[in-house]
């Protein structure tokens, strides 16, 4: 089974350099609106078994154009679910603050070098984020239907999922880059999950998402699809 992770498109907070967190009313920027439209052709038509999104506005604005134009028509019986396990990190008192200001705080070093030990003031810990994010992944992949799982979420949430799949310590998750409107594809057919695509912001992905699943054992790096 494939798991398709999509970060929300460029937001107004991204444009202003603000850590929005769960602040309500943060919409996509004009750049992000264009990116969400591009996802219609980038994702294209493929079979899905589960579609979940963070309930925040910027994620809903990102998924809706593709879902309304293509996804819904070709996946009858599938509903768009809002999943609180995919919501943005609760940055607590850091929410709504400029990143340039936050980077001067003593805790900033913890975020960058030891994120597993980071608990945002009056917010949540990054380790807690990874636990709930993986709960959404495992719940989705346990569904007994054909097709891919598609999850729309946020940068740090997706980074925590990728780190878990790769067996990386959470303290290394800042080595992973997840850009706005990027697509990451995981595969859960083998004994250990694999990363097929990471942080892709340009490709047309329907060929990859419609390709037969590869054999469980890959030799020589695999022969391609």
C-alpha positions as CSV (number, residue, x, y, z in Angstrom):
1,X,0.0,0.0,0.0
2,X,1.2,3.5,-0.8
3,X,0.8,6.4,1.5
4,X,0.8,9.8,-0.2
5,X,1.8,12.7,2.1
6,X,1.0,16.2,0.9
7,X,2.0,19.4,2.7
8,X,-0.5,22.3,2.5
9,X,0.4,24.9,-0.1
10,X,2.1,28.2,0.6
11,X,0.2,30.2,3.2
12,X,-0.2,33.8,4.2
13,X,1.8,33.0,7.3
14,X,4.6,31.5,5.2
15,X,4.7,34.7,3.2
16,X,5.1,36.8,6.4
17,X,7.6,34.5,8.1
18,X,5.2,33.7,10.9
19,X,4.9,30.4,12.9
20,X,1.1,30.2,12.6
21,X,0.6,26.9,14.4
22,X,-3.1,26.3,15.0
23,X,-4.0,30.0,14.7
24,X,-7.4,30.1,13.0
25,X,-8.1,31.8,9.7
26,X,-4.6,31.3,8.2
27,X,-5.4,30.9,4.5
28,X,-3.3,30.2,1.4
29,X,-1.4,33.0,-0.2
30,X,-1.9,33.8,-3.9
31,X,1.2,31.6,-4.5
32,X,-0.4,28.8,-2.5
33,X,-3.7,29.0,-4.4
34,X,-1.8,28.5,-7.6
35,X,0.1,25.5,-6.1
36,X,-3.2,24.0,-5.0
37,X,-4.5,24.2,-8.6
38,X,-1.3,22.7,-9.8
39,X,-1.9,19.7,-7.6
40,X,-4.9,18.8,-9.8
41,X,-2.6,17.8,-12.7
42,X,0.4,16.8,-10.5
43,X,-1.6,14.2,-8.5
44,X,-3.9,13.3,-11.4
45,X,-6.3,10.3,-11.2
46,X,-5.5,7.3,-9.1
47,X,-7.3,4.9,-6.9
48,X,-7.4,5.8,-3.2
49,X,-8.8,3.8,-0.2
50,X,-8.6,6.6,2.4
51,X,-8.3,10.4,2.3
52,X,-7.6,12.4,5.5
53,X,-6.6,16.0,6.1
54,X,-5.7,18.2,9.0
55,X,-8.8,20.2,9.9
56,X,-7.0,23.6,9.5
57,X,-8.1,25.9,6.7
58,X,-4.9,25.9,4.7
59,X,-4.9,22.1,4.4
60,X,-8.6,22.1,3.4
61,X,-7.9,24.8,0.8
62,X,-5.1,22.7,-0.6
63,X,-6.9,19.4,-1.0
64,X,-10.3,20.7,-2.2
65,X,-9.4,21.7,-5.8
66,X,-7.9,18.2,-6.6
67,X,-10.6,16.4,-4.7
68,X,-13.5,18.3,-6.4
69,X,-11.9,18.2,-9.9
70,X,-10.6,14.6,-10.1
71,X,-10.4,12.6,-6.8
72,X,-14.1,12.5,-5.8
73,X,-15.3,11.6,-9.3
74,X,-13.1,8.6,-9.6
75,X,-13.3,7.3,-6.0
76,X,-16.9,6.7,-5.2
77,X,-17.7,6.0,-1.6
78,X,-14.6,7.7,-0.3
79,X,-15.1,10.6,2.0
80,X,-12.7,13.4,2.9
81,X,-12.1,13.0,6.7
82,X,-10.8,15.6,9.0
83,X,-8.3,14.0,11.3
84,X,-7.0,15.9,14.4
85,X,-4.0,13.5,14.5
86,X,-2.8,15.3,11.3
87,X,-3.2,18.9,12.7
88,X,-0.3,21.3,12.9
89,X,2.0,21.2,16.0
90,X,0.6,23.1,18.9
91,X,3.3,25.7,19.3
92,X,1.7,27.2,22.3
93,X,3.0,30.6,23.2
94,X,5.2,30.6,20.1
95,X,2.1,30.6,17.8
96,X,1.7,33.7,15.7
97,X,5.2,34.9,16.4
98,X,7.8,35.8,13.8
99,X,10.4,33.1,13.1
100,X,13.1,35.8,13.1
101,X,12.2,36.6,16.7
102,X,11.8,33.0,17.8
103,X,15.2,32.0,16.4
104,X,16.8,34.3,19.1
105,X,15.2,32.3,22.0
106,X,17.3,29.8,24.0
107,X,14.8,27.0,23.2
108,X,15.4,27.5,19.5
109,X,18.7,25.5,19.8
110,X,16.7,22.6,21.3
111,X,14.2,22.7,18.4
112,X,17.1,22.4,15.9
113,X,19.5,20.0,17.6
114,X,17.4,18.0,20.1
115,X,13.7,18.2,18.9
116,X,12.8,15.0,20.8
117,X,13.3,17.0,24.0
118,X,11.3,20.0,22.8
119,X,8.1,21.0,24.5
120,X,6.7,24.2,23.2
121,X,5.7,26.6,26.1
122,X,2.0,25.9,26.8
123,X,1.9,23.7,23.7
124,X,2.9,20.1,22.9
125,X,6.1,18.2,22.5
126,X,7.5,17.1,19.1
127,X,7.7,13.5,20.3
128,X,4.0,13.7,21.0
129,X,3.4,15.0,17.5
130,X,5.1,12.0,16.0
131,X,3.0,9.5,18.1
132,X,-0.3,11.0,16.9
133,X,0.9,11.4,13.3
134,X,1.9,7.7,13.1
135,X,-1.5,6.8,14.6
136,X,-3.1,8.4,11.6
137,X,-0.8,6.5,9.3
138,X,-1.4,3.1,11.0
139,X,-5.2,3.6,11.2
140,X,-5.3,4.5,7.5
141,X,-3.1,1.6,6.3
142,X,-5.1,-0.9,8.3
143,X,-8.1,-0.3,6.0
144,X,-8.9,-3.4,3.8
145,X,-9.5,-1.6,0.5
146,X,-7.5,-1.3,-2.7
147,X,-5.8,2.0,-3.4
148,X,-3.5,4.5,-1.8
149,X,-3.8,6.4,1.5
150,X,-3.7,10.1,1.0
151,X,-2.9,12.4,3.9
152,X,-2.8,16.2,3.8
153,X,-0.9,17.8,6.7
154,X,1.9,20.1,7.8
155,X,5.7,20.3,7.5
156,X,6.8,19.2,10.9
157,X,4.1,16.5,11.1
158,X,5.1,15.0,7.7
159,X,8.8,15.2,8.7
160,X,8.0,13.2,11.9
161,X,6.3,10.5,9.8
162,X,9.2,10.3,7.4
163,X,11.7,10.1,10.3
164,X,9.7,7.2,11.8
165,X,9.5,5.3,8.5
166,X,13.2,5.6,8.0
167,X,14.0,4.5,11.5
168,X,15.7,7.9,12.2
169,X,16.0,9.3,15.7
170,X,13.6,12.2,16.0
171,X,16.6,14.4,16.8
172,X,17.6,14.0,13.2
173,X,14.2,15.1,11.7
174,X,15.4,18.6,10.9
175,X,17.6,17.0,8.2
176,X,14.4,16.4,6.3
177,X,12.9,19.2,4.1
178,X,9.2,19.3,3.3
179,X,8.2,22.3,1.2
180,X,4.7,23.7,0.7
181,X,2.6,21.7,-1.7
182,X,5.3,19.0,-1.8
183,X,4.4,15.3,-2.2
184,X,6.1,12.4,-0.4
185,X,5.2,8.8,-1.2
186,X,5.8,5.9,1.2
187,X,5.3,2.2,0.6
188,X,4.0,-0.2,3.2
189,X,4.0,-3.5,1.3
190,X,7.4,-4.8,2.5
191,X,8.3,-5.9,6.1
192,X,9.7,-2.4,6.6
193,X,8.1,0.7,5.0
194,X,10.1,2.5,2.3
195,X,10.3,6.0,0.9
196,X,9.6,6.1,-2.9
197,X,9.5,9.9,-3.3
198,X,10.5,12.8,-1.0
199,X,9.5,16.5,-1.0
200,X,8.6,16.5,-4.7
201,X,7.2,19.9,-5.9
202,X,7.3,19.5,-9.7
203,X,6.6,16.0,-11.0
204,X,3.4,14.6,-12.6
205,X,2.8,11.7,-10.2
206,X,-0.1,9.7,-11.7
207,X,2.3,7.2,-13.4
208,X,4.0,6.5,-10.0
209,X,0.7,6.3,-8.2
210,X,-0.9,4.0,-10.7
211,X,2.2,1.7,-11.1
212,X,2.0,-1.9,-9.8
213,X,3.5,-2.4,-6.4
214,X,7.1,-3.7,-6.7
215,X,8.3,-7.0,-5.4
216,X,9.1,-7.1,-1.7
217,X,12.8,-7.8,-2.2
218,X,14.8,-5.2,-4.1
219,X,18.2,-6.1,-5.4
220,X,20.7,-3.6,-6.8
221,X,18.5,-0.7,-5.6
222,X,15.5,-1.9,-7.7
223,X,14.9,-1.9,-11.4
224,X,12.5,1.0,-11.6
225,X,8.9,1.1,-12.5
